[in-house]
Amino acid sequence: MTGKTHASCGLLIGMYLAKDYGISFESLVIISSAVAGSLIPDICHTKSYIGRRIPILSKVISLLFGHRSFTHSLLFMFLSYYLLNMLEVQSLYIESFIFSIASHIVLDIFTSSGVHLFYPIKVKVRSPISIRTGGMIDSLLFFVFLGSIYFVFFKTNPYIVIIIDL
C-alpha cells in the first residue's frame, strides 16, 4: 500500500477515537499519534514517506531487518506498546498509535509480498487476495478511507459544519 493509503486509514482510526473530544488538544494528539502509527512500520523502507524524512534511521533499520519484517510484526507492536507504556503515555494515545500500526500491517498483508507477522520466525503472512501497491484497488481504498473520514468527522460533529459554513 502507498503511504497515503496507510495515512488515510490512520487518520480514520484517529478521528474515530477522537470523535468524543471535539476540537481539543486531546483530539489533535489522538489523531497525530494514529497517523504516525500508520506510517511508522515503513521506517524499514528508505523510499517510504517516513523513510525519506528520517533517512539515517531508515537505512539502519533496513540493513538490520529488511523490508516488512520486524517493523511489520506482532513483536514490533508489543515493543511499541511496552515502550510507550513505560514512558507513561496516556492509554488513549497508545491505543491510537497501536491500532494504526495494526491497520498498516493488515493492509500490507494484502500485498503480494506479505509481512513477517511472527518475526523473528521467518514465515510470511499474506492474503490470497493481492492488492498492488499504487494500483487501482489501493487508490480505491484511499478514497473509501477519505469518505469514511468525512462521515466520522462531519456526521458525528455537526457543530463543525456550522463553523465551516460561516
PyMOL commands that set and color helices and strands:
alter all, ss='L'
color gray80, all
select helices_A, chain A and resi 3-21+25-44+49-53+55-65+70-72+74-86+91-109+136-156+158-165
alter helices_A, ss='H'
color red, helices_A
deselect
rebuild
show_as cartoon
